[in-house]
Each structure stands twice: as C-alpha cells, then as structure tokens.
Amino acid sequence: MSILSFTTEGITKYPQYQLGILFALLCTIGWALEGVVASYFMKEESLNSSVTIFIRQLSSSLFYFILICLFLDGTKVFPSFVHSPDLLFYILFSALLGAASYLFWYSAIDILGASIGMLLNSTYVVWTVCLEFILGKVELEMKFILAIVFISSSILLLIRDSKKEEE
C-alpha cells in the first residue's frame, strides 16, 4: 500500500475525518470481499461475468433505491432530475461508464482470478494522477511520480510472483 499524501494541515475542515477513514477502510474490505465472492461464483458455479455483474448491480440498485426512498426521503430529489435534462444526461453517462468499468473488472476477475484482477484494479491511483495531470488539475510532483513507480512496480512484481507459483 502506498500513501500519496497525508497531512494534518486543514484537517479541522473535516471534523469527522476519523469516521471518513473508517468508512474508507470498510470500503476496501467490501471491495476485497466482492472480488473474492465474484471470483468464486464465476469459477465454482460457472456463472458468466456479465451475469454475475448484472446480479451484483441489480441487487445494489434495489438496495440503494430502498435505502434512499425509505430512509433518506429521496422522493423529494427525483423530480429535480425530470426538470434538469443536463443533470439526468450526466448521471446516465456516468452510470454507463461505471457499468462498463464494472463489467471489465468482473471480466478480469473471471479470466485472471481475484488476486490479479484486484491488483490491476488498484492501478486506478496511477490513472487518477495521470488524468488529473493531463486535465491540468494537479502539478506532477516528485511524490506522485515516486508513488506511481512504487505502485506499478509492486503490482508487476506481485503478478510475476503469482505466475511463478502457477508453474
């Protein structure tokens, strides 16, 4: 694991930052479980990766719909989508990109296994820094370059070692 940047400066802007860190840790555990469970069902139960991701997305969508409508009074938000076609377009476009991303990820897990699929998925940190640099949102500092090198080389070493174990 690599930490690109952490500072306590300005942390008072986020009075519940500890709760945010807890949620981030829970998220990583959830992603790991999702990858392992998805891999199991695709391999052991011979489920196609497209079917597996459909089941996952459908169950998540239903859960979120119920959670938002019943517990967070989300019914007040829905009319704003109807009156804002631009907002609806951006949300649907983002959903399309997200769905494609998950389909590719599940296909990678199905083909390569959970461990390598998850490793390659963790390169999003590298892509985030590169895209932010290309779009002019961040200067490419030495710490980012070093983090990219460490993350990329760690992933390549782990993949190489896992290939040796298979042989």
N, C-alpha and C positions, 0 to 999 in steps of 0.2 A: 504494500500500500504506500502511496506517496501523498504527501500533503503539499499542494502547490503554494499555498499561502495561508497563514493564520496569524492574526494579530488581535490583541485585546483592545486596540485603539478603536474608539467608536462603538464598543460592544454595548455601551449603555443605551444606544439607539434601539437595541433589541433586548428588552428586559427579560424575555423568556427564551434566550438563546440556548439555555441548557435543555429546555423542552424540545427545541428545534434539533439539537444534536441527538437527543434520544430518538426522535422521530426518524432522523436520517439513519441511525443505527438499525432501528426496526425495519426500515425500508430495505436496507442491504440484506438483512436476514430473510425478509419476504422474497426478494429477488432470487436469493440463493435457493430457497425452498421451491419457488416457482420453476426454476431451471431444472432442478433435480426431479421434481414431480412430473414435469412435462416430458423430460427425457425418459422417465420410467414408462409412462403411458405410451409414448411413441415407440419405444423398443419392445417392452414386455407385452403390451396389449395390441401392438401393431396398428396404432392409430396414425393416420396421416397427419403431418404437421399442420396442414391447413385446417383440418377438422379439429385438432387439438387447440389451435389458437382461436378458432371460432367459438368453441365451448368456453374457453377462458374469457374471451371478450364479451360474450353474451352474458355469462354469469356476473362478470364485473359490472357491466352496464345495468343489469337488473338491480344489483346491489346498490349501485350509486343512485339510480333512479328512486328507489325506495328510500334510501337514506336522505337524499336531498329533498324529496317531496314531503315525506312524513315528518322528519325530524328537524330539518333546517328551513322549512316553509319555502321551498324552492319554487312553488307555483307562482309566486309573485315575479320571478325572474323570467319565466318562459315568454310572457307577452312581449318583452323587450326584443327578443330575437325576431319576432314576426315583423316588428316595426323598423328593424335595422338590417336590411339585406346585406350590407357590407360586413357587419359583425357575424351574421349567420354564415356568409361565404368563408370568412377567415376561420371560423370554428370548424366548418365542414372540411376545409382544405387541411387544417391541422389534424383533424381526425383521420383523413385519408393518409397523410404522411405517417401518422402514428400507427395506423393499421398495417401499412406496408412495412414499417420498421419491425413491428412485432412478427409479422409473417416471415420476414427474412431471418429474424433472431431464432424463431422456433424451427425454421428450416435448418439453420446452422446447428442448433442443438440436436436435431434429428440426425443430421449427417455426421457431425463431428463428436457428438456426445456433450453432456452437460458441462464438463470441466473446460474443454477448449472453447465451446460456444460462449460460456460465461467470460472466459479470459478475453476473447476477441471483443465481446460486448463492452468490456471495461475500457476499451480504447476510445470510448466516447469523450473521455477527458482530453485526449490528444486532439481529436477532431474539433472539440469545442474551442480550444485555444487557437487552433489554426483558422477556423471560421471567424472567430472574433478578430483575429489579426487581419484577415483578408477583408472583412467588412469595415475595418478601421475602428473597431470599438475598444481595442486594447493594444498597447505597445508590447512588442515581443521582448520581454525582459529575460535576463540570463536564467532566473529561477524557473521560468516557463520552459525554456529550451532544455535545461537540465532535467526537469520533471518529464518532459516528453521523451528524452533519451532514456531515462531510467525506466519509465513505464513501458516503452516499446521494447527495450532490451530484456526486461523482466518477462514480458509476455512471450517473446521469441524463445527465451531460454526454457520457460515452462512448457511451451509447445514442443520444443526439440526433445526435452526430457520425457514428455509423455509419449512421443513417438518411439523413443528408445525402449520404454517399458513395454510397449505393444509388441515389439520384435522379439 
